[in-house]
Structure formats: C-alpha cells, structure tokens
C-alpha cells in the first residue's frame, strides 16, 4: 500500500475553485529531498506533509521549488482532510506543530477557522527599478520579511494587473501582493499574490498573505472582522479577524480527489 494522499481545494465551496493543495499522510520520517520531489511531482502551489505527533500533528509545506515557513491554504486543506478521513473527530480542533510555531484549526459550521501568526507590514521605499515590473503606480508600498504589499487605486486595477514577474524576480526574492479596497458589497478588500521566487507565479488564494492583509485593512477600514476576495482565475473568499499578534483566517474546503502515493 502507498501513502494516503488527497488534493483539497481550499478557500472554495465547490471543486475546481479556490487553491488546490496536496495533503500527504506520512507513516514515518521522510527526508527533505524526497518531500521536495513529491511536491514537484504534484506541481501545485503547496504540498502539505502531515505526520502524527501525539495529540498534535507535525506539518510542513513545500512548493514545487522550495520549503516555505508558513502556508495558510495547505493548513486549511490538512485540517479538512484530517476530519474528513476520520483521523480527527469532527468536534476536535486540529493542532499543528510547524516552523511557524503551533497553529490550530477549528470547525465553525461549513467554515474552517485557522489561528495564524500576524505578519504586519510597514511602509518602505521601493528598491530601484522594482516598480518598473508594474504598469500602475501604487498608492502605498509596504513590506515585511517575506513580501511587498502594494495598495492600488481600485479593485479593477488589481484584477487587470499583469506584472512582469521575470523583471520582479530578477530584483527581489520577496513575493508581490497587490490589494485594494473593494467596490463590491460581497467583500471588504481584494488581492492578488505572486511568488515567482518560490516557483508559484500566481497563487490562487493565499491564507498566509492575509496575515499581513488582515491587520492592514482592519486599521485602514476600522473593522474588526473583514471579508476578502482573492481575484485570481480560480478565486476564493476568506474571513479575516486580526487579534493582536494573531490573525484568524477562515475558509471552506472541498476534496477534489484522493488516492495513494507509490
């Protein structure tokens, strides 16, 4: 028998939407080279490796190119898969030991609520030449250790953006997050996220980016709880609730397929 594996569409209420993540249930240690090869084989933005650890689970995330320290959508996918396969009772929260500390997930009706670390951004000066990768000038330019967050003038500007990712990645290894206040009643703000240095040109729905977007828009809009839409081709809705040094990020999930890994 191979290792159990499934692909879960995270931040989605139907198959083939949101952000797909592979979830691999390990039966023991595997080296990093093997994990990276498996992630490259799936060629999804993230593959989550889950291993039982007493009353918790060890969780690591790999893109097709690198391991990342935090991934929201693959954490949501892993929690969904644990409950759906009976590895965890539906009423019991999932507790994950990760490189970003202990993360938890709980069910709230159809929604899964993740407890993630806040990753606030601060105003910054664009490195020389970086904005040449964009067709539009941002209203605000901010950063944290992993990404540059650019507030644009409208939702429409974010939706139609076509950044030159080759030019971007030639100048920085940080991700690019474009965001704007919403013009539609269904959400408070919109975003798109690009991580070319990690082998992910555009990420369909990025839970970890909302650890920065949540605190930013909560302050800008003076709202404690926000609804967000990530306007990629697949798209996905999120609930975001900043809580001091943490951010709750909520979404739904659907299993697209399951099987075994030889």
C-alpha positions as CSV (number, residue, x, y, z in Angstrom):
1,X,0.0,0.0,0.0
2,X,1.2,3.5,-0.8
3,X,0.9,6.6,1.4
4,X,-2.6,8.1,1.6
5,X,-2.9,11.4,-0.3
6,X,-5.6,13.7,-1.4
7,X,-6.0,17.1,-3.1
8,X,-8.2,19.6,-1.4
9,X,-9.5,22.8,-2.9
10,X,-9.0,25.3,-0.1
11,X,-11.0,28.5,0.3
12,X,-13.6,27.0,-2.0
13,X,-17.2,25.7,-1.6
14,X,-17.1,23.7,-4.8
15,X,-14.5,21.6,-6.6
16,X,-12.0,23.2,-9.0
17,X,-12.1,26.6,-7.3
18,X,-10.0,28.2,-4.6
19,X,-6.5,26.9,-4.1
20,X,-5.6,23.2,-4.5
21,X,-3.2,21.7,-2.1
22,X,-1.9,18.1,-1.9
23,X,-2.0,16.5,1.5
24,X,0.3,13.5,2.2
25,X,-0.2,11.5,5.3
26,X,3.2,10.1,6.4
27,X,3.8,6.8,8.2
28,X,7.2,7.9,9.4
29,X,10.2,10.2,8.7
30,X,11.0,11.2,5.1
31,X,14.0,13.2,4.1
32,X,13.6,16.7,2.6
33,X,14.8,15.7,-0.9
34,X,12.0,13.1,-1.1
35,X,9.4,15.7,0.1
36,X,10.7,18.2,-2.5
37,X,10.4,15.6,-5.2
38,X,6.9,14.7,-4.2
39,X,5.9,18.4,-4.2
40,X,7.5,18.9,-7.7
41,X,5.6,15.8,-8.9
42,X,2.2,17.3,-7.8
43,X,3.3,20.7,-9.2
44,X,0.7,22.5,-7.0
45,X,1.4,25.7,-5.2
46,X,1.8,23.7,-2.0
47,X,2.0,20.1,-0.8
48,X,1.4,19.5,2.9
49,X,3.1,16.7,4.7
50,X,1.2,15.5,7.8
51,X,2.7,13.3,10.5
52,X,1.1,12.2,13.8
53,X,2.9,13.6,16.9
54,X,0.9,12.5,20.0
55,X,-2.1,14.8,20.4
56,X,-0.9,17.0,17.6
57,X,0.4,16.7,14.0
58,X,3.7,17.8,12.5
59,X,3.1,19.8,9.4
60,X,5.5,21.1,6.7
61,X,4.8,22.7,3.4
62,X,6.7,22.5,0.1
63,X,6.1,24.4,-3.2
64,X,7.4,22.7,-6.4
65,X,10.7,24.6,-5.7
66,X,11.2,25.2,-2.0
67,X,10.0,24.6,1.5
68,X,8.1,27.6,3.0
69,X,7.8,28.5,6.7
70,X,4.0,29.2,6.6
71,X,1.1,28.3,4.3
72,X,-2.5,29.0,5.1
73,X,-4.4,27.2,2.4
74,X,-2.4,24.0,2.8
75,X,-3.0,24.1,6.6
76,X,-6.7,24.5,5.9
77,X,-6.5,21.6,3.5
78,X,-4.7,19.4,6.0
79,X,-7.3,20.1,8.7
80,X,-10.1,19.4,6.3
81,X,-8.5,16.1,5.3
82,X,-7.9,15.0,8.9
83,X,-11.6,15.5,9.8
84,X,-12.9,14.0,6.5
85,X,-10.9,10.8,6.8
86,X,-11.7,10.3,10.4
87,X,-8.1,10.8,11.6
88,X,-9.5,13.5,13.9
89,X,-13.0,13.7,15.4
90,X,-15.1,16.5,13.7
91,X,-15.6,18.4,17.0
92,X,-11.9,18.3,17.9
93,X,-9.7,21.2,16.8
94,X,-6.6,20.3,14.8
95,X,-3.3,21.3,16.3
96,X,-0.2,21.5,14.1
97,X,3.5,21.8,15.1
98,X,5.2,23.8,12.3
99,X,8.2,26.0,11.6
100,X,5.9,29.0,12.4
101,X,5.0,27.6,15.8
102,X,1.8,25.9,16.9
103,X,-1.1,26.6,14.5
104,X,-4.7,25.5,15.2
105,X,-7.8,24.9,13.1
106,X,-11.4,24.6,14.3
107,X,-14.7,24.0,12.5
108,X,-17.4,26.6,12.6
109,X,-20.3,25.2,10.5
110,X,-19.1,24.9,6.9
111,X,-16.1,27.1,7.7
112,X,-12.7,26.2,9.0
113,X,-11.0,28.9,11.1
114,X,-7.2,29.0,11.2
115,X,-5.3,30.6,14.0
116,X,-2.1,32.0,12.4
117,X,0.7,34.5,13.4
118,X,0.2,38.1,12.3
119,X,2.7,39.3,9.8
120,X,2.3,43.1,9.8
121,X,3.7,45.3,7.1
122,X,5.4,48.7,7.4
123,X,5.9,51.5,4.9
124,X,9.0,51.0,2.8
125,X,10.9,52.6,-0.1
126,X,10.7,50.6,-3.3
127,X,14.1,49.2,-4.3
128,X,15.5,50.9,-7.5
129,X,13.8,49.6,-10.6
130,X,11.2,47.4,-8.9
131,X,8.1,49.3,-9.8
132,X,9.1,49.0,-13.5
133,X,7.7,45.5,-13.3
134,X,4.2,47.0,-12.9
135,X,2.1,49.1,-15.2
136,X,0.4,51.0,-12.4
137,X,1.8,53.1,-9.6
138,X,0.7,52.0,-6.1
139,X,-0.9,54.3,-3.6
140,X,1.2,52.7,-0.8
141,X,4.2,50.5,-0.7
142,X,4.8,48.3,2.4
143,X,6.8,45.3,3.3
144,X,7.6,42.5,5.8
145,X,10.2,39.9,5.7
146,X,8.5,37.8,3.0
147,X,6.6,40.1,0.8
148,X,6.0,43.6,-0.6
149,X,2.4,44.7,-0.2
150,X,1.2,47.4,-2.7
151,X,-2.2,49.1,-2.2
152,X,-3.5,50.1,-5.6
153,X,-6.1,52.7,-6.5
154,X,-9.0,50.3,-7.3
155,X,-10.3,46.8,-7.3
156,X,-10.3,47.0,-11.1
157,X,-6.6,47.8,-11.2
158,X,-5.8,44.7,-9.1
159,X,-8.0,42.5,-11.2
160,X,-6.4,43.5,-14.5
161,X,-2.8,43.7,-13.3
162,X,-0.2,41.7,-15.3
163,X,3.1,42.2,-13.5
164,X,6.3,41.3,-15.2
165,X,7.4,38.5,-12.9
166,X,10.7,37.9,-14.7
167,X,11.7,41.5,-14.0
168,X,10.3,41.3,-10.4
169,X,12.2,38.2,-9.5
170,X,15.4,39.5,-11.0
171,X,15.4,42.3,-8.4
172,X,13.9,40.6,-5.3
173,X,13.1,37.2,-3.8
174,X,10.1,38.6,-2.0
175,X,6.5,38.0,-3.0
176,X,4.3,40.6,-4.6
177,X,0.8,41.2,-3.1
178,X,-1.5,43.7,-4.8
179,X,-4.5,44.9,-2.9
180,X,-7.3,47.5,-3.0
181,X,-10.5,48.4,-1.2
182,X,-13.5,46.6,-2.7
183,X,-16.0,48.2,-4.9
184,X,-18.5,45.3,-4.4
185,X,-20.7,44.5,-1.5
186,X,-19.6,40.9,-1.2
187,X,-16.2,41.8,0.3
188,X,-14.2,44.5,2.0
189,X,-10.9,44.2,0.0
190,X,-9.4,42.3,-2.9
191,X,-6.0,41.0,-3.5
192,X,-3.7,39.0,-5.9
193,X,-0.5,37.3,-4.8
194,X,2.6,36.4,-6.8
195,X,5.6,34.3,-5.5
196,X,7.9,33.7,-8.5
197,X,11.0,33.0,-6.4
198,X,9.1,30.1,-4.7
199,X,8.0,28.6,-8.0
200,X,4.5,30.0,-7.7
201,X,3.9,32.6,-10.4
202,X,0.4,33.5,-9.1
203,X,-1.1,31.8,-6.1
204,X,-4.8,31.3,-6.4
205,X,-5.8,32.0,-2.8
206,X,-3.1,32.8,-0.1
207,X,-4.0,32.4,3.5
208,X,-0.6,33.5,4.8
209,X,-0.8,36.8,2.8
210,X,-3.9,37.6,4.8
211,X,-1.8,37.5,8.0
212,X,-0.5,40.8,6.6
213,X,-3.5,42.0,4.7
214,X,-5.9,41.5,7.7
215,X,-4.1,43.8,10.1
216,X,-3.5,46.4,7.3
217,X,-7.1,46.6,6.2
218,X,-8.5,46.3,9.7
219,X,-6.7,49.5,10.5
220,X,-7.5,51.2,7.2
221,X,-11.2,50.4,7.3
222,X,-11.7,50.4,11.1
223,X,-13.3,47.0,11.0
224,X,-12.6,44.1,13.4
225,X,-13.8,41.4,11.0
226,X,-13.3,41.5,7.3
227,X,-14.4,39.6,4.2
228,X,-11.8,39.3,1.5
229,X,-11.7,38.0,-2.1
230,X,-8.5,36.9,-3.8
231,X,-9.1,37.7,-7.5
232,X,-7.1,35.0,-9.2
233,X,-8.6,33.0,-12.1
234,X,-9.9,30.4,-9.6
235,X,-10.6,32.9,-6.9
236,X,-11.7,32.5,-3.3
237,X,-13.4,34.2,-0.3
238,X,-11.9,34.4,3.1
239,X,-13.0,35.7,6.6
240,X,-10.2,37.6,8.4
241,X,-10.2,38.6,12.1
242,X,-6.9,40.2,13.4
243,X,-6.3,39.5,17.1
244,X,-3.2,41.4,18.3
245,X,-0.2,39.1,17.5
246,X,-2.5,36.5,15.7
247,X,-4.9,36.5,12.8
248,X,-7.9,34.2,12.4
249,X,-8.3,33.3,8.7
250,X,-11.5,31.4,7.7
251,X,-12.4,29.5,4.6
252,X,-14.2,26.5,3.3
253,X,-12.7,23.4,1.6
254,X,-13.7,20.6,-0.8
255,X,-11.8,17.3,-1.5
256,X,-11.2,17.1,-5.3
257,X,-9.7,13.6,-5.3
258,X,-7.9,11.0,-3.0
259,X,-5.7,8.0,-3.6
260,X,-2.3,6.7,-2.7
261,X,1.3,7.7,-3.4
262,X,3.6,4.9,-4.5
